[in-house]
Amino acid sequence: MTNKFDYIIVGGGIVGLSIAYKLALKKSDKSILIIEKENKLATHQTGNNSGVIHSGIYYTPGSLKAKNCFNGRLQLIDFAKEHNISHEMCGKLIAAFDHSELDTLDRIYENGIKNGLKDITILSSEESKKYEPFVDCIKSIFVPYAGIIDYKEVVEVLFKEFLKINKKNTVLKSTKVISLSENKEQKIINTNNGTYKTAYTIFACGLQADELAKSDNIDLDVQIVGFRGDYYNVVNKGLKKVKGLIYPVPNIDLPFLGVHLTKMHDGKVEAGPNAVFSFKKEGYSRTSFSMSDSMRAFSFKGLWILFFGYWKIGLAEYIRAFSKKRFLKSLQRLVPNLKMEDITIGKSGVRAQALDKKGNLIDDFLIKKTNNSLHIINAPSPAATASLAIADEVVSKIIIQE
C-alpha cells in the first residue's frame, strides 16, 4: 500500500467518516486515508451516546451548533432513508415540573422558533399526557423534530460508501498517531503502523483533539475535559411507561441536558446520562482512572475555576453516579411510578468538552486551521446529528483554501 495520500483524516467517529464521505464526493479523483487508533470505528463518543437525533431547540440562534444541527438533521434523516438505516422520528417532550422552570421553558420555546422549528408546541399537563401518559408535569414543549437512530450503523454505511467512491480510498484501524512533522509542504504522520504523507490533514479526534492539535503546533487556550455520562436500562414494566423521548428543563448555564428517558432505535429504553468529571478520558466505567489524564486535567487552571463555580452540582452528580436510589429519584421526577426493579445498570459514555482558562465550557463547535491542516477541537452534542453538515463546513473551508 502506498504511504502517500491527497488527504488524511485522523479519527474514525461519525464526524471523521462524514468528512471523509463528503470530501470524497467533492474530490472523487483524490485519494483519502482515514486513520483510526481503535480496532473498530465509532468506538468512543459515536458508539456510546444516547442515539438521539437532536432538533436544535436549545442552541444559540446563529451559532454553528444551531445551523449545523438544523441542516445536519435533515441530511441525516435523508441519508438514513436512502440507506435503510434504523431510525424513528418519535418526537420529544421537554417537561417542567415546577413553576420556577416555566420561564426557562418559555425561553427554550422562543429559541426553538428562532432556530426554525416552527411546529414545536407548548402543552398543558393534560395535553402532555397524550404523548407520554405516565408523565405528570405542569407544562411541556413537544418537539416533533427529535428522533432516534443507530449512529454505529450510520458510520458503517458512511464507511462503505466512502470506499465505493474511489478504489484508492483507505481506512486503517488499530493505527495510532505517534508524532507529526512537515517536509516540503507535506504533512508527515508517524504512526505505530507506518509513516504516511499528505498535502492536507483533517483531525476529528474527539477526546484527544487538544493533544493532536498541540502535536501540530497549534497554540490552544482551551483544553478537552472528559465528562462521563452513566446510563441505566429501563426494563420490565418500566418499558411501557416511556413512548418516546422525555427530557427535563435543563440548567441553561451548562451544556448538559439533564438525566432523561430515551426510547432507542431497537425498542429498548435508556435512562441518563448524568454528567461527572471523568478521571480517564476514555474511561467507560464508574471507577475508571488514568493518572496521566487526571494530572493533565488538574494542571489546567480552568478546571479548578469550573469546579469552584459548580461544586454543589458536581458533588450531587458524583453521588448520584454511585447511587441507584438517587438516579431513580431523578427519573421519578419524569415518570413518578418508575420502580427500583424497572432500571438496571447500563453503559457509560464520555463527552469531550472544551474548557477555557477562565473555567467556561465552550458552548459551540470550535475549528482551528493551519496552512495544511484543519482541527475540529470542540464537537460535543449535537455533533452526531450535525455530522454531515459539519462535514460540509469543513470541506468548503478546505476547497476555499486550495
Beta strands, then each sheet from edge to edge (+ up, - down):
strand 1: 4-10
strand 2: 32-35
strand 3: 52-53
strand 4: 87-88
strand 5: 92-96
strand 6: 121-124
strand 7: 139-143
strand 8: 147-149
strand 9: 170-172
strand 10: 177-183
strand 11: 186-191
strand 12: 194-203
strand 13: 222-234
strand 14: 245-248
strand 15: 260-263
strand 16: 269-272
strand 17: 276-277
strand 18: 343-356
strand 19: 366-369
strand 20: 373-378
sheet 1: 9+ 2+ 1+ 12+ 11- 10+
sheet 2: 9+ 2+ 1+ 12+ 20+ 19-
sheet 3: 3+ 8- 4+
sheet 4: 6+ 7- 5+ 14+ 15- 16+ 13- 17+
sheet 5: 6+ 7- 5+ 14+ 15- 16+ 13- 18+
end
